Amino acid sequence: MKRFEFIEDLKSDVMFKAYGKSLEELFANAAFGLFSVICQIDRVKPKKVKLVKVRGENMEDLMFNWLQELIGIVETDNLFLSRFEILKIGEDGTHLEARCYGEAATPEKGGTVVKGVTYYKYELRKTKDGYNVRVSLDI
């Protein structure tokens, strides 16, 4: 199963679809897709660890907040992330804990500045093969 794919080329947004056999894999792959836009993820070494805790009203809201939180980490902690270990997702879909790995953000490893996640065509679905989420990023 592929991690993610870019699905539309919009002028002011980037859209991708992430996949996972489990919710943990879906959340990790969505984060990987996000950071594939933000930086040259294959060049980012897992030197620093950041524990991330996120809450949401439901699973869709949790995913949205997760990605927004990760965008915030780039700004507040000056980190590019490249590995995502989902430690726990609440059964009710309202909280998540993850360990994220990366290194200090540098211009030579930078990609596109992402301002935030949007609700444009946003969708999280359960499928026969697991889960997928379609995400649009404001750039």
N, C-alpha and C positions, 0 to 999 in steps of 0.2 A: 504494500500500500504506500502511495506517495505521501509525503509530509504535507505539502501545500502546492498550489499553483496560482499564478496570476491569471485572472479570468477576464479582465476588461481593462482597456487602456483609456482612461478618462483624462481630461485636461488638467483638472485641479485635484484629482484624487487617484489613489492606487487601490485597486480591489484585488483581493485574493480569497481563495477558498482553502481551508485547512481541514485535514482529515485525522481521524484517530479511531482505533479499534475500541479504546476505552476513553472515558472523559479525561483521565490524566494525560493520555497520549494526545488527545485533541487540544487541550490547553497548552501543552508543551509545543506542539506543532504550530499552533496559532502564534505563539510567542516567537518561534523560529521564523515564521513568515514575516512578522512585524519587523524583526531585527534584520532580515534579509533586505529590507528597504532602508532601514536606518543606517546600516553600516555594512562593510564587507565582512560578513559574519564568519566566513571561512578563515579570515586572518585574525579574528579575535580569540585570544587565549583565555582559558578559564582560570585566571590568576587570583581573582577576588570573589568572595562569596557574599551574596546578599539574601537575607531571609525576607520573604515577602508574604504579607497576610492581607487578604482582600475579602470584602463582604459584598453581598448583593441581595436583591429581593428574590431572585430566582436564578436559574442556570444561565439564561440569556443575559441578564443583568450582571451576573458574576463574571462572565466572559468579557463583557464590555468593560467593566471596572478593572479587570485583570490587565487588559491591554493598555488601558489608560494609565494605570499605575506604573506599568513598565515604561511607558513614554515619559512619565514623570521622573523616573529613576535616571534616565539619560540627562535630564535637565538638572535635577537636584544633586545627584551623586556623581555626575560626569562619568557615567559608566556606559560602555557598550557591552551587551550581554550576548552570549553565544550558546549557553547550555542551560536547560530548564528542567529541574527535577520537581515534579509535583508530589508533595509529601502527603497531602490530604485534601479531599474535596468532600464537604459535608453531604450526607445523603439527601438532605433537603435542597441542596444546590445553592445555599446562601453563604458559604464561606470556603476559602481555599488557603492553603499554606504551601509555599514553594521555596526551594532553594535555587537561586539563579547565580550563574557563574559568568564572569567576564573580566574586563580590564578597563583601565582609564580610557576615556574617549579621546581620540586624536584625529586631527583633520585628515591625515593620510589613510586612515581606515574608515573614514566617514562615507556616508551614502547620501540619502535624501532626508532632509529635515521633515519629520512627521509632527504636525501640530496636534492631531488627535484622531480618535476613532469617530466615525459618523454613523448615523442610523440608516443611511442610504443603502437600501437593499440588504440590510443586516438580517441574518437568519442563522439560527442554530437548530440543527435537526438530528434526530435519531434515525438511522437507516438500518437496513438488514446487515450491513457490514460494520456498523459501529456508529460514528457520529461525524458530522461535518458542520463547519461554520463559514459563512460568507461575510467578509469584513471589508469595509471601505475606509480608507485612511485619507484624512485631509492633509495635503502636503503644501 
